[in-house]
Structures are given as C-alpha cells and as structure tokens.
Amino acid sequence: MSEYTLDCLGEACPVPLMKTEKELAKLNVGDLLIVAIDHSCAMKNVPEWARAQGHNVEIEEVDDGEWEVVIEKTK
C-alpha cells in the first residue's frame, strides 16, 4: 500500500474532481490518495464520487475551511 497526495487547494469545481479521478486511475488497489481541498463544492463532489465508485473515503478537517479527503482505492 502506497500513499499519494493531490493538492487541489485554491481550485474550484470541477477541477478537483477531474484531477482526483485521473490520479486515482493510476493507483493500485489498496493505495491511498489524500486530496487537499478548500472549496465547499469540491468537498461535496469528490467524496460523493469516490463512494459511488465503491472506494473507502474518510474526511478530515485540517484547518478552518480546509479538508483532506482520504480515498482508499478498492477496485
């Protein structure tokens, strides 16, 4: 299992979702992708999309208005 970070700070929808989808496609099953987000729209869309794809998702607020979405690739 490897861990990767994707910095989407300052980027509005749909850019974080597009970047997350592209980056996750490169990873192996069991790998973690940590997506840094500070836009509320992306904060809703990225976890929603990842869960709909069947991946495990955890969200951690690291600062006021800044989150890390941790996605474990499951397939």
N, C-alpha and C positions, 0 to 999 in steps of 0.2 A: 504494500500500500504506500503510495506516494501522496504528497500534499502540494498543491499548487495554489497560487494566489492570483487573483484577477482584480486589478484596480479600476473601478468604474466611478470613482469619486468625481463629482462635477459633471457627470454625463446624464442627460435626460433620456426618457423613453423615446424610442425603443432600443437605443444603443446598448445599454447594459444587458438586456435580454438577448440581443443578437450576438454579442460578444460571449456571453455565458454559453449559449447553445453551440457556438463554434468551438470554444475551448473544451467543453465537456465531451464533444465528439472525439477529441484527440486522446482522451484519458482511458485508462484501463478500468475494468470493473474493480471496485474496492478503493479506487483513488478518491481523494478529497479535493474539491475545488472550493476555495474560500473567496467569495466575491464581496469586495468592499463597495458599499452603496451609500449614497447620501441624498437620494431623490425618492420621495414617497411613492411615486408611481412605480418605479422600478422595484421598490421594496415590496410591493404587492405582486407585481407581474413575475419577477424572477422565481420566488419560492413557489408560486402557484403553478408556473410552467414546469418546474423541476418535479414537483409532486405528481402532476398529471402524467409525466413521463415515467413515473414509478421509482424515482430516486428518493433517498432519505435526505431530509432537509432540517437543519437547525438554524435558528436566527439568534444572534447576539447583538445587543445594542452596545457599541463600544464607546460612544460619545453621544451627546445630545444631537439627534438627527443624523447619526451615522451608524450604520449597521454592517455586520459581517454575516453573510448568508453562507452557511457551510453545507455543501452538497456532496453526498457520497454517491458515486456512480454505482448503480446496482445492476445494470444490464448493458 
